[in-house]
């Protein structure tokens, strides 16, 4: 049954990621992947923060949101490919900025999500 919760969450996350990718944005900088990863970090931080404080959250709910939705939604492999392509195309400054922003804001997103869960929960 755990696989069903992960699969359903993963499908929801993947569809949400695809929907964001359809937003028309011009430019070389992969802003939509960055935004997706930051949102995913906030969501997973929120889930962890909420479940740290509440024992009444079912393990299936955690699997659905954390493993399923966040796993299907976030795009680390896409991030890696886009960063690689920037460096490969000698856009070193852009690649460095993209990599630094992704790491910093995704770590900050987890922190922020946990803080929001603390305030709400």
N, C-alpha and C positions, 0 to 999 in steps of 0.2 A: 504494500500500500504506500510506503514511503516514496517509491519510484513515481507513483501517480502524482503525488503532491509536487515533487521536483519537476516532473514533466509539464504539468499544468502551469506552474510558475515560470518555468523556462520558456514556454510558448508565449506567455503574456509578456515577459521581459524582451524576448526577441522581436515580437510585434511592435512593442513600444520603441525599441531601438530603431527598427526599420522606419517607423513613422517619423522619428526625429531626423533620420537621414534624408527624408524627402523634403525637408525645409530648404527652400532655395537660398543658398549662400554662395557668394562668389569669392574667389581668392584661393591662394595656394595653402594658406594656413588651415589645418583640419579642425576648425572650431567646433563642429558638431560632435566629433568624437570626444573632444576635450569636455564639452558640456555634458555629454552622456556619461562619461566616466566620473565626473564630479557629482552629478545627480545620483549615480549608483553608489558612490562612496557615502553620500549623505544618507541615502536610504538604508544601506547596510549598517551604518553607525547608529541610526535611529532604531533599527530592529534590535541590535545588540544592546543598546542602552535601555530599551524598553523591557527586553527579556531579562536583563540583569536585575531589574527591580521587581519584576512580577513573576511569581511562580505559577500563575494561572494560565500562562500562554502555552498552548499545546505544542509539542514537538513537531507536529505536522504543519502547524502554522509557520513555525520557524523555518522548516524545510522549504515550504512553499515560497516564502519571501526571501530568505537569505540565500539559499542554494539555488532555488528555481528562478525567481524573478531577477535577483541581482546577477546571478550567473548568466542568465540569458540576455540581460540588459547591458551590462558593462562590456567593454570592447577592448580588452587588453591586447588581444592579438591584432586587432585593427590599429590600435595605437602604435604597436611595435612596427607594423608594416609601414605606416605613414611616417613615423620617425625615421625609419631606415631609408625610405625613399627620399626624404628631405636631405639626409646626409649623402646619399648616393648621388643626388642631383647637385651636390656641392652647395646646398642652402644651409650651411653650417650654423649660422646665427639663428635662423628660423627653426631648425631642428633642435638646437640647444634650448631655445626659449620654449618650444612646444614640450620637450621632455621635462624641463624644470617645472613648468606650469602644471603639467599633468601630475607629476609626483607630489608637488607641494599642495595643490588644491584638492587632490584626492585624499591625501592624508588629513588635511584640514576638514574635508567633507565628512570623514568618519568621526572626527572630534566634534564637529558641529551637530551631526546627526545624534550622537550620544547625548550632547547637551540638551538638544530639543526634547529628546525622550525623557530626560531627567525633569525638565520643566513640566511636560505634559503628563508624564506617568507619575 
